[in-house]
Amino acid sequence: MLEKRNIHVAARFAHVLGLVLVCLPLLNTKGIAAQGCVFHSKDGRPYKVHFPLIQPKNPVPGTRHLKVVVFGDSAAWGNGDKPEHRLANIVSQNLADDTGQPVDLDSYAHSGALMISAPSDNPGYPVRHGRPVSDVGNSRPATEEQAVCATVEDSDADLVILDGCINDVGAFNIAIPPFLFNKTTPDEIRNGGSGKTGVIAACAAPMRDTLLKIKGWFPNAKIVLMNYWLVVSNDSKPTPETVRWTDDQKAARTVKVQKVIKKYSNGDSRTVETQTQAWEDNAAEFLRDTTACFTWAVASANANSILPPITHSDTTQPAPACDPYQPAADQPVAPTRIFLARVSENPNYSYGAPDTHLWALPIPLIFGFAIGPDEMFRKRNCECDRTSYLFRNDVDCKVNPTAHPNLAGAQCYSKAILETIGQKWIPPSVSVNCD
């Protein structure tokens, strides 16, 4: 008995020692920023991650610095990627090399950011050495709150990159397979219900309103809204056999499920649908609807007007949730400053697919190591532990880059952003397929 106890004590000591060794460089902390109208430090400066000046390969003497600012969630932040591999950094380096001008890059984006925030949402924000710990998930500051913050020092931006709304809809509702007890249906992804927020409510009017405000707050900037990607598909692994079911097989399965529901689940009809839907259905619905709503929001903001309300009368059809804007023939169209950057919807690039552009789920080991880790796994592992006394220390903090753009995905996003605004994209030395 004593021998087993000694082994247990030794194992706990080894775990603590490993944590100390990995986190030692990060032990000097600065607590949590005080809440205000804007998230800022004690001296009133807004919290942001300011990257070292990005120099062009062939600088043009006498030219001014360009400025790029980023708002949004973990996708815009580049969760899982080293700084030099994040999409905003790649875009900035390409801009510098293409124009010969140095680029200042400031990111306000962070993991977990909402599109729509409320006073009841978590006001705390993890900060270390005066810098926000953007890899640690938190709902605020939301995308628009980040933009408000950026007007303090970055209103002269030349390029604004942003995204938002996947966390309002719920990444787990979109990506978790139905056979793992995810009862969310495609209709709920689109329209909400059962306590869930749908794409129409979270991604259309809120994004339109935010774009209109950003357009006014950053008068000299081109504004690029990043569309999302196909998170999972029928090419993802492991793939449930349900994706290959025929209609007759689905009907037979439904009869069986209904019998189980009647006996155990108090008649929850959604269980029938989720037990017979394919893994990709929610992800495909989310991508289809956000693409339509973002297109609508961009057109509205470019037109400098509040467009008619979104309509979607027939929820039984898989049509886009947002009607595209069609300006009247006699209506003047304002100069286009807002763009939508879209990456390929190729299912082969989705999570766990043969040519995936997304980080895999890492399997944590001891001493900060893991099987299949992203580039920032060990550092983020420490950051999650260091903020556990104020923030959720769930496993998802340490593995939250799962299904986020990896190195290939970041390159393809940078290509889409640059080409959307008419700038040159310089392919990396390692070939990347973005079609």
MIGUKE-308684 format. One record per residue (C-alpha): x, y, z. Coordinates in steps of 0.001 Angstrom, whole numbers, plus 524288, in hexadecimal, padded with zeros to 5 digits. Layout:
BEGIN
XYZ;...
// end
This chain:
BEGIN
800008000080000;80B10809338037E;811C48061B7F6A0;80586809D47EEDE;8046E816837F670;8129F819D17F378;81033817577E513;80444820337E563;80BCE82B117EC34;81706829B87E296;80DBB82A967D711;8077A837117DC52;814E883CE77DECF;81920839B47D0E2;80CE1840357CB71;80F2184C8A7D377;81D8F84CD77D000;81A7984B6E7C193;8109A856737C257;81A7385F557C925;8250885C707BF1B;81C0A85F547B3A5;815A886B5C7B9AD;821A08715A7C031;8236187C017B5E9;81549880527B80E;814EE881297C6E5;8159588FF77C760;80759893E87C5CB;7FF1D8A0157C5E4;7F18A89BD27CA12;7E4FB89F997C37F;7E2478ACB07BD26;7D7FA8B5227C372;7CB348B5BC7BC32;7C71A8C25C7B616;7C0538C70F7A9E7;7CC0B8C1557A313;7D5908B6F67A7CA;7E1ED8BE597AB24;7EDC38BEB97B405;7EF748C7617BFF2;7F5058D24F7B7A5;7E8EA8D2297AEEE;7EF3A8CBE97A307;7E6A98C1A279C87;7EAC78B38879D8F;7EFE58AE36790C4;7FAEC8A5DA78BA1;804818AE937847B;80DCB8A6D277BE3;81BA68AAEB7786D;81C558B3B776C91;81B598AB5D76050;825F88AF5C756C7;825588ADBE747FB;82FD18A5FD74104;8328D8B18E7381A;82ECA8BE0273F74;82B648CA4B73801;832428D5DA73E9A;829C88E0B4743E4;81CFA8D92D743F1;813DE8D95074F9C;8101B8CD93757BF;803BD8C64075443;7FAF58C21575F74;7F3158B5827607F;7E9898B2F976BA6;7E2358A66C76EAD;7D54F8A41E775CA;7CDDC897BA77894;7CF2088A4877E6E;7D92E87F5D77EB2;7D90987DEA76FE8;7DCE888C1176DAF;7E6B688B36778D2;7ECFE87EFF77315;7EB4B8759A77E64;7F53186A9977DDA;7FEC487161774AA;80BA1877BE77817;80B4E886857760B;81298885F07692C;8091787BAD7640B;7FC798829D7679E;7F43C8875375C5B;7F4E4895BA76045;803B68950176110;8046B88E6D753D1;7FB94898D674DFE;803D88A38D75416;8109A89DCC74F26;80B1089C897417B;806548AAA5741F6;813C48AF2174644;81ABD8A78073B9F;811128ABA57311C;811468BA307345A;81EE78BBE173A0B;818D38C2257461C;81A638BD8B7543D;80DDC8B89F75AA4;809138BACF76881;800598AF9876CD9;7F7478B09D77898;7EDFA8A5A477C3C;7E25E8A74478551;7DCDD899F3781C4;7DCC888EF478BAC;7D7C18814978DBA;7C98D8801F791C2;7C54288DC478D98;7B6CE88FAA78B47;7B07C897CC780AD;7A5C689C44789E9;7A94189F337980D;7A1148A2297A3F4;7A4C48A8297B11E;7A2CC89AD57B74D;7AD73894B57AEEF;7BA878922F7B580;7C11389F9E7B6E0;7CE6289A3B7BAE6;7D9A68997C7B16E;7E64F891EA7B395;7F20E89ADF7B2AF;80080898367B4C2;80B8D8A2257B3FB;801928AC337AF79;7FDAE8A3D97A3CF;7F0EA89C777A237;7F23188DAF7A21F;7EA5288C15795BF;7EB5287D3C7952E;7E34587BD37A1A8;7D4DD87C2879E44;7CC0E887067A32C;7BF5788C6379DCA;7C33E89ABA79F03;7C74D8A3D87999A;7BE208A06678E87;7C16D8A3DA78081;7BB118B145780F3;7C1048B43178E59;7CE5A8B15178889;7CBB78BAEB77D8F;7C7B28C56C78742;7D45F8C2F778E85;7DC4A8C43F78211;7D7358D1F877F50;7DFCF8D6DD78A77;7ECC18D44C78390;7EA008CDFD77666;7DF8A8D60876F8B;7E96C8D8C2764B7;7E9C88CA5D760C4;7EBB28C71175275;7E60C8B95D7536E;7DC478B38975CF2;7DA9B8A4C475D8B;7CF6289F2C76575;7C64E893C976799;7BBF8890367718A;7AFBF888AF775AA;7B3FC87A677760C;7B4D187AE5784E5;7A72C880C5785B7;7A1B48756477DEF;7AA5386BC57853D;7B5FE864A377F90;7B24885821786A6;7A48C858A9780F1;7AA99859D67736F;7B58E84FDF77436;7B28C8454377E26;7AD3C838FC7776C;79EE6835B1779AA;7A2BF8281C77E2D;7A9AD82EA2789C0;79CC9833B278F4E;79CA8840A6787FE;78E1D842E6785FB;78FDB84F7477E2C;7891984F09770F7;78C2D856C276495;77FA085E8776683;784658629F7740F;791898668C76E54;78A3B86F5E764E5;77EBC8744476CE4;782378716377AFC;7792D86B15784D9;77A3F86224790A9;7825386C9579770;78BB386E0278BFB;78F0F87A16783FB;78E12878367754F;795DE87DEF76A26;78B08887487661F;78AC488DB077388;7997A88DD2775F1;7A00688F74768C4;797978985F7606B;792C98A51E7666C;79D558A55977116;7A7F88A3CB766D1;7A1B28AE0275E07;7A0FA8B7B576940;7AF0B8B50376D4A;7B3FE8B6D675F5D;7ACD88C3C075E1D;7B30C8C8A176AB0;7C09E8C3F8766E2;7BF008CAA7759C6;7BCE28D785760DC;7C6F88D58976B8F;7D1ED8D1D076224;7CF9F8DB14756AF;7DBF38D7B674F05;7DB9F8C8F27506B;7D7F08BE0374770;7CFD78B49A74F8D;7D0508A5F674D4D;7C67589D04753B2;7CB5388F0875471;7C1728848975165;7C248877DD75913;7C60586A82753C9;7BFD385D0B752BE;7C3388582576050;7BFAE849DD75E35;7BB4B8425475251;7B848834A074E0D;7C6D88337174B3A;7CA13835B37599E;7CF1482A367618B;7C9CD822FA768B6;7BDFE8235175FCB;7B16B81D21764BE;7AAF08139275B95;79E9781BE775C63;7A40E824FC751F6;7A1F281A29747FC;7943F8166F74C33;7899E815D9741E8;77C3E81BC374466;776CC80E3474769;781B580BB07513A;77F2A818EA757A5;770A5815E375887;77361808C175ED0;77CF080F087682C;772D68197476BA1;768DE80F1B76F83;772C9808E5778A2;776CA815E977E74;7689A819BD780B6;766A780D91788CF;7727E8110F79119;76DBF81F2379299;7605681ABC79704;76679812747A186;7719981B0D7A657;771C1829297A1A5;7645182F157A426;7612883074795D6;76C4C8395179168;769B38393A782CD;776CF83FBC77FC4;77DA38332E7838C;7778482C6A777C9;77D148366A76E5D;78AA3836DE77453;78BC88281D7748C;7896682783765E7;790B6833947612A;79E728335275BDB;7A9F5838CD76373;7ABEA843E2759DE;79DCC848AD759A4;79F07852F576457;7AC41857A775F6C;7A74A8589C75176;79B418600D75611;7A3998697275DEB;7ACA986C1C75278;7A18A86DD4748D0;79A228772E7519A;7A5BB87F3D75636;7AA3B880D474822;79CEB8861A7445D;79B9188EB975065;7A9568941D74F44;7A719896FE740DB;79AB189E43744AB;7A1A78A59A74FA1;7ACF78A9CD746DA;7A3BA8AE7D73C2D;79BBF8B60574620;7A7828BCB174C24;7AD488C01973EE3;7A0448C61373AED;7A11A8CE9F7470D;793238CB9574AA9;78AFC8C2D175327;7857E8B8B3749FA;778498B1EE74B24;7770C8A77F755A4;77BDA899D6752E0;771418908874E9D;770F5881E074E03;762E487D7D74D4D;764BC86F39749EF;76D51868F475451;76B6E85B7674E54;7740C85EEF742D2;782F885F5874381;7834486CB773CF7;78C2287735742AA;786CF87DD974EAE;7898388BAC74A02;784748919E73D8A;78F5B897A973561;78E398A65D733C4;78A2F8AB2F72673;78B7A8BA2472564;781698C18F71D8C;785BB8C5C37100A;784F98D43D71377;78B928D2EC720AF;799918D8067213C;7A3478CE2272652;7ADB78D30C72FA8;7BBFD8CFA472D03;7BEDD8C1D773163;7C74C8C15B73D8C;7C21B8B4FA743C8;7C5068A78773E57;7C1E2899697417A;7CD6388FF3740E7;7C972881D873EBE;7D1B5875A373F4E;7CEE3869177381D;7C377860B273C93;7CABE8547C7382F;7C6A8849BA741CC;7D42C843F774075;7D95F84F8D74860;7D01F84D9A753E5;7D37B847C976114;7D9CA83A697605B;7D8E0839D57517D;7E453834DE7494B;7E94284286745BB;7E421849B1751B0;7E6D58581C75395;7E32385750761F5;7EA24853A276E7A;7E7228462E773FC;7E2CA8439C781EE;7EF688421C789E9;7F05483747793EB;7F6B983D197A022;80181835547A6C4;80A00839927B24B;813F8844867B3BA;80C9484CF67A9EE;80E3C843A879E73;8038C83E10795D9;801008354E78A3E;7FDA483D8377E4C;7FF4584AEA7849B;7FDAB857F677DE8;809308616D77DD7;805178688C78A42;800BF85CE979265;80B1785D6579D0F;80A6286C0C79F11;7FB8E86C1179F06;7FBB6860947A88C;8027F869797B255;7F9BA8750B7AF98;7ED9486CE17B201;7F2F1868027BEFD;7F78F875637C340;7EA0687B627C142;7E24786FE07C6B2;7DF16876F67D35D;7D7398812E7CBFB;7D36387A427BF78;7CE3B86CFF7BBD0;7D91A8630C7BBFE;7D1D0859947B375;7D91A850CB7AA22;7D41E8592279EDF;7DD168644B7A316;7E8F485BEE7A029;7E3C185602793A7;7DBB68615578E60;7E3518629278179;7DD15855AA77D7F;7D6838574B77027;7DCA4864DA76E82;7E4F786865762AE;7F26A862137633D;7FE29866D675B73;7F7E78636B74E69;7EAEC86938752AC;7F156875ED756E6;7F83F8770B749CB;7EB87875077427C;7E4A387F3574AB5;7EF9A888EF74845;7EEAB88613739AF;7DFFC88875739DC;7E1668954074165;7EC4E89AA1738E3;7E606896FA72C01;7D90E89C9973090;7DF3D8AA107323F;7E7798A8EB725F8;7F4A08A66D72C67;7FEAE89C5F72899;7FF8D88F9C7302B;80D1F8899A730BB;80BE287ACC73207;813D98746073CE3;81F9086BE6739E1;8177785FD873D24;80CCF85DCF73313;7FF008605D7380F;7F29A85D1673099;7E7C1866FA73317;7DE6086392727FA;
// end
